[in-house]
Amino acid sequence: MPITGMMDLSAMSDDQDNTPRYLGLAPYLYYADATQALEWLVRVFGFTEKLRYEDAAGAVFQATVAAGDAEVQLTSVGPEYWEAKGVDGPVGQLNVVYVDDVDAQHARVSAALGDHVEVSRPQDQPYGARLFTVQDIGGNSWTFWQRVSDTVELPAGWREVRAE
């Protein structure tokens, strides 16, 4: 006698798959001033504004920007939000943006920021990437990453393991 409420897995066909079909992934970033952050991300990184929600005073409280096909969500939160979480403000996170020419992106970002913000120099990495990192006005780090080689040079004793 079958147990009530349990699905009979034997009745499922072999071609059915319960694995979710992922449609994308978008960071959701917190800023003290989303209006300022939106302008900064578009001006400095060249992201494309897709959507913004403004309050009655015209301040952005949520927005979406695009970096190629990827979307980034951003929002404004006040100090009371962080106090409720027991921290002073946004902790920041690392966001990786894949580009076809990291040196050109570095030149763009450096020109947009001038001497006001430190931008690391592009460097080749032993795992086949060339990248640089910069911090935005909200304390989030952005690494622009270009695949330059399929050859990986790992230190002695390290190994690469790929899922099959």
HELIX and SHEET records of a PDB file:
HELIX    1   1 LEU A    9  ALA A   11  5                                   3    
HELIX    2   2 ALA A   34  TRP A   40  1                                   7    
HELIX    3   3 LEU A   41  PHE A   45  3                                   5    
HELIX    4   4 PRO A   79  LYS A   85  1                                   7    
HELIX    5   5 VAL A  102  LEU A  113  1                                  12    
SHEET    1   A 4 TYR A  28  TYR A  31  0                                        
SHEET    2   A 4 ALA A  70  SER A  76  1                                        
SHEET    3   A 4 VAL A  60  ALA A  67 -1                                        
SHEET    4   A 4 THR A  48  GLU A  54 -1                                        
SHEET    1   B 4 LEU A  94  TYR A  98  0                                        
SHEET    2   B 4 SER A 141  ARG A 147  1                                        
SHEET    3   B 4 ALA A 129  GLN A 135 -1                                        
SHEET    4   B 4 GLN A 123  ASP A 124 -1                                        
END                                                                             
